[in-house]
C-alpha cells in the first residue's frame, strides 16, 4: 500500500504522521512522493501509527518486484483483491 493511500485511509495528514512518529514533515513528504525510502525502523514507526500490519505491506512490495514480467499481479489485503499497477 502506498503511503499516500494509507494516510488517506487513516484520515491523517502528513503533518500529523510526522508529529506522531517524531519524523520531520520533510521526510514524510519525501516518502509520500517516492523521493526517499524509509529505513526499516522508520517503516515500523509509520506502520504502527497508521495501524498497518507490516506483513501486508511486504506483500505489496513483493508483488511490485515482478512488474516487468507482464503478468497482472493481484494482492489480497484484508479480504479484498487489489491489482498492483505501475504508475510510470
N, C-alpha and C positions, 0 to 999 in steps of 0.2 A: 504494500500500500504506500502510495506516495505521501510524503509528509503534508503537502498542501491539503489533500483529501482527508487525511487523518485529523488535521486541525479543524477542518470544517465539520467533520462528523462529531468531534468532541466539543463543538461550539466554543472554540478557544482561539484567541488571536495569537499572532507570533509574539507580541509583547508579553502576553500572559504566560505563554510557554517559557519564554526567556526568564521571567521572574520566578516561576515555579521550579525551573531546573538550575537556576544560577548561571545560565549561559548568557552571553551578550545577544542583544537583538540582532546585531550584525551577523553573528554566527548562525542563528536560527534562520535569518533571511537567506543566507548563502546556502544552507541545507535545503530550504524550500525551493530555491531556484536551481538547485543542482550544481552550483558552482563549487561546492565543497562536500566531502563525505565525512560524516561524523565518525569518531573513533568508537570502538566497542563500548567503552564506559559511557560515552556521551549518548549513544543509541539507547543504552539501558535506562538512562535518566529520562530521555524523551518518551520511550515506550511506557515507562511507569506513569508519567504524568498524563499521557494520552490513553491510558488503560488499554494498551495493545499487548497481546501475547507475542513475545519475540519469535516463537516458532512459526506463527502465521506470517510475519514479515519475511522470515527466511524462505518460506515457500515462494513468495513473490520474487525474491532475489534469485532463487534457483531457476524459476521459470524464465526470467529475463536473460539468463545465460544462453538459452537455446534459441533466441530470436532469429539468428542468422540461418537457421535450418529451413525456414519457410513453412514450418508446421505451426498451425494455430495452437496457442497454449492457453489452457484454462486452469484456474486455481480455485479450489473450494475454500472459502473463508466464511466461517460461522454459518455453514449450511447453504450458502449461495455460491453460484458459479460466476467467476469474473474472467473475462477474456483479457489476457495481458497483451497490450498493444504498444507498438513503438511510436512515439510522438515525433520522431525525427522527420 
